[in-house]
Amino acid sequence: MKKVTEYKKTEWEPLTDVPIPRCPDIESFHFSLDRVFGDNYDFSGEMHPFYEIVYVLSGSVGITAGEKVYVLNAGQCLMHPPGEFHRIRSESGSEPHVLNLSFHAENMPTPSGRIFEPSDALREEFLEISLEVRDGLHNSDMTLLATQRIRLERWLLRAFRNGHEGGVIKSSGAVRYAEIVRLMQDHITENLQAGDIARLSHMSLSKLKKIFTNYAGMGVSRYFTEMKMRYAAEMLRSGARVGEAAAALGYGDQNYFSTVFRRIMGASPGKYKEK
């Protein structure tokens, strides 16, 4: 005799719509690059208002990302968030093959670490996405770019599951660099000169300059100024007035603050606030 399945009646419950924000939410692609660096390659560093994925296909690279310094080997990748200072150089005498894919995104999930080691399948898919994005940008193919947008969002969700913090350089110089960057963050509202930062860091000015030349590729005063302007940009986006941002960061002259902001951020504080 055939068994009859019995179902229990459940109590009625009101229907509930649970909003699920799109995350990641990629809005546009900025560039897709495929490059092989020489064994002496050393990029001085930059910051920009978009995300950038750095994927090492072969060789090794040293990467300064904010306050930390990493070494990435073949098969590893790292993502820079908007506004993060970063620098890349060849490591271990290799000629690294590197993919760079950048994009603007409204929302981004929090990864479990900075370094990712995607599976072979994910690596192949990233190669395809990078190539398709390059073609789409070159040919202004919106349909192709829209398709790759969805593919990359799905790729990020899968890749982010296996992030870790391996590869951090823990040499004395790298540790001191991280300590100094954190010190500057703690004193960002003050008008400090390089000598002041050296004194607060309990080191000589020459030692301080050497560390920043090695890991940041720029002088400590310039780095501190750029950090201040990134902080000012966040204040402006949050609704602060230009004068408030200037005063909060130790600038008594609003006009001078605006000049410095325009030079570093590429737009005046007023225009940046309107974006």
N, C-alpha and C positions, 0 to 999 in steps of 0.2 A: 504494500500500500504506500502510495506516495505521501511523504511527510509534508504537512502543511506548515509553512512558516507563519509564526504569529508575531504581530507587531503591537507594541504597547503604545497606547495613546499618551502623548506628552502634553503637558500643560501649555496653554497659549502664552506666548511671550511677544511683547511689542517688537516690531522690526526696528533694527538700528543700523544706520549707515555710518560706518567708521571711515573717516577721511584718511586716505593714504597719500601723503605728498610724494611727488615724483622725486626720487633720490636714488642715483644721481640724475640730475636734470641738465644735460648738455645743451647749451643755447647756440653755440657756433664753434667752428674750428678756426684756429689761427694759423698753424703751419704744420707740415709733416716733413721731416728731414731724415735723410739716410746718408750717414757720413762715416769715413774712415779717417781717424786722426793719426798724425805722425807720432813717433815715440817720444818727442819732446813737446807735444802740444800742451799748452797751459792757457786756458781762457781766463781773463782777468775777473770775470764775474758780472752778474746783473741781477735785476729784479724786475718783475712785470706783473700786470694785473690779471693774469690768467694761469690756469693749471698747465703743468708740463710733465709728461712722462718721459723718463730717460731709461731706455732699454739697451743693455749691453749684449750684443750678439757674439762678440769674441773679444779677447784681450781683457784688460783691467783698466778701470778709471778711478781716480780719486775725486770725491765730490764733497764740497763744502755746502751744507744745507742748513741755513740759519746758524745755530750755535754749535752744531755737530759736524764732524768730519767722517766720511765713510769711504770704504773701498768696495767697489762693485766689480764682480767678475762675470764672465760669460754666463748668460741665462738669468741674470738678476736685473731688476728694474726698481726705480724709485720715482715717486711723484712729488713735484714741488707745488705747494699751494700758492695762490696769488699773494704777491707782496713779500715772498721769502727771498732773501739774498742767497744766490747760489753760484758756485764756481765748479768747473770741471777740468781735469787734466789727465794725461796718460800716466799709467802706473806700471811699474815692474818692467820697464823697457819695451812694453807691448805697443802695437799699433791698433788700438781698439776700434771695433766696428760698432757704431752707436745709432740707434733710432731715437728721434725726438718727435713727440706728438703733443701738440698743445691745443687747448680749447678753453672757452669760457663756459662756466657752469653756475647755475643758481644755487643748487644744493649738491652736496657730496657726502656720502656716508663716511663714518670715521673708520679708517683701516685699523687692523690689529697691530700694525707696525709699519715702519718706513720702507723696509726692504721686502720685495716680493720675488719669489722664484716660481713663475708660472710653469705649468706642466707643458709637455711637448705640444699637446693639442692647443693650449692657450697661446703658446709662443707662435705657432703657425697662424692662428687666427689674428694675433696682433700684427704680424707681418702683412697679412691680407688687408686688414683695416687701414694700416698706415699707407699702403700703396693705393688703395681705393680713395682715401681722403686726399692724397697728393693729386691724383687724377681729377677728383671732383673739384678741388680748389683751382687747379690749372684750367679746367674747362668750364668753371662756374656751373657745374651740374648739380642743381639743388636736390634732385631726386636721389642721386648717388650719395650725396652728403647726408641726407635725411636717413637713408638706410644705414650708413655707417655710424650715425649718431646712436641709433638703437642698438647696433651691434656692440659699440664701445661701452655703452651703459651696462649691458648684460655682462660684458667682459670684466668690467671693473668690479661688479658685484661678486663674481666668482674669484677673481684674483685677490680681492681684499680679504678673503677668508684666511689666507695663509701668510699674512705679513709678520715680520719679526724685526728685531732691532740688531741683528747680527751685522758685522762689518763695520761697526763703529771703531774708529782709530782711537786707542787709549794711550797714545804716547804723551809724555809730559807736556809737549807743546800744544797738542790738540786739547788736552784737559784744561790747560791754562787759557787757551782761546775761548773755550766754552764758558769758563768762569768769568772772563772779562766781558763777554757778550751779555751774560746774565747781570753782571754789575751795571752795565750801561742801561739795561732795561729797568733796573731798580732806580736809577738816577736820571731817567729820561726827561723829567720835568726840570732838570737843572742845566745851567749853562756851563758845561764842563769843557775844558780844553784837554789836549793830549796829555799835558803834564799832570793835570788833576786826575785823569783816569789812571795814569801810571802810579801816582801816589796812593790812590785808593786800592790799587791792585797789588801794592807792596812790591813793585819792581821798577827797574830803571826805565827811562823813556826809550833808550835804544833797544832794550829787550822787548818792550811793548811793540815798537814799530816793526821789529823783526818778525814777531809772531803774526801780526796782521798782514804783513807783506806775504808771508808764507801761506796762510790759510784763507785770507780774504782777498788778497791781490790788490789791496788799497790801503791808504793810511787810516789810522784809527779815528782821526777827526772826521774824515769824509764818511766813514762807516757810521759813526754816531749821528752825524747830520742826516744821513739817509734813513736811519732808524727813526729819528724824530719826525721826518716828513711822512713816513709810512704810518706812524702813530697819529699824526695830524690828519691824514687822509681818512683814517677810521673815525676820528672825531667829527669830521665834516660830514661823512656819510651818515653819522648818527644824529645829525641835526645841529651840531655846535656852530656858532658863528665864527667867522674868520678871526676876529679879535680875540675870542675866547680860546681858540686853538693856539694862537700865537702866544698869549699870556701863559697858558698852561704849560707850554714847552720852553719857557724862559726867554722868549723874544719880546723885548720891550718896544721894539719898532715894528709895527704891523707891516709897513711897506717893505722892510728888509726881509721879514718872514715870507711875504708873498713872492719876493724875488727868488729866494732860495727854494721855495716850494715849486715854483714854475720851472726852475732849472732842473730839479730832480724828478718831479712827477710829470712834466711835459704839459702842464696846463696850470692856469692860475687857480688859487684856492676857490674863488667864486665860481669859475666854470666847472671845476672838479665837483663842487657841492651840488651843481645842477645835474650832474650825470645820473 
